[in-house]
Each structure stands twice: as structure tokens, then as C-alpha cells.
Amino acid sequence: MRELAAAVRAERKRLGLSQSALADKAGVGRDWIIGLEKGKATAEIGLVLRTLKSLGITVQLGSTSEVHPPSRINLNELLGDHLEKR
């Protein structure tokens, strides 16, 4: 959360936005932006995503787990039997 908070603060400043201006743009209160920029762990994810979008920040999800590496799905294998029956 600290890294996210720092990214939000840095991008807001880079864009020349005040906390109030970002709050207006994201549809949240200034106090909420202050909490987010402080790394508030309980910030609502929907509002966080909306704020990121307002700043033009994109989020990419991925797995770094060695125990459960990301799996790849072969749609041809999954749909093969179904498609052959048509």
C-alpha cells in the first residue's frame, strides 16, 4: 500500500493537481485522498481504482508465487470436444 500511495502522490504532483482537484476528478473527498496518500490499508478498492483511473495510472495483475505458478489455458483443448460435435 505504501508503494501505491507513493505512486498516487507522485503522479498527482507531476500532473500539477492539488489533493482537492484530484478528489473532485475522482469523485471522492479530499480527506479520502489524504488517507490514500498516507497508505491507508483499509481504502476501498473501488475508490482506489477510480482514483488511479483519474490519474491515468493502469494496474497490471500477475502472480509471483512459486508454489502456484500462473497456469495457461488452452481454449482449443477445452472447446475441442464441443466444437467437434457441431
Secondary structure, DSSP 4 states (H G I P E B T S, - for coil): -HHHHHHHHHHHHHTT--HHHHHHHHTS-HHHHHHHHTT-TT--HHHHHHHHHHHT---------SSSPPP---HHHHHHHHHHT-
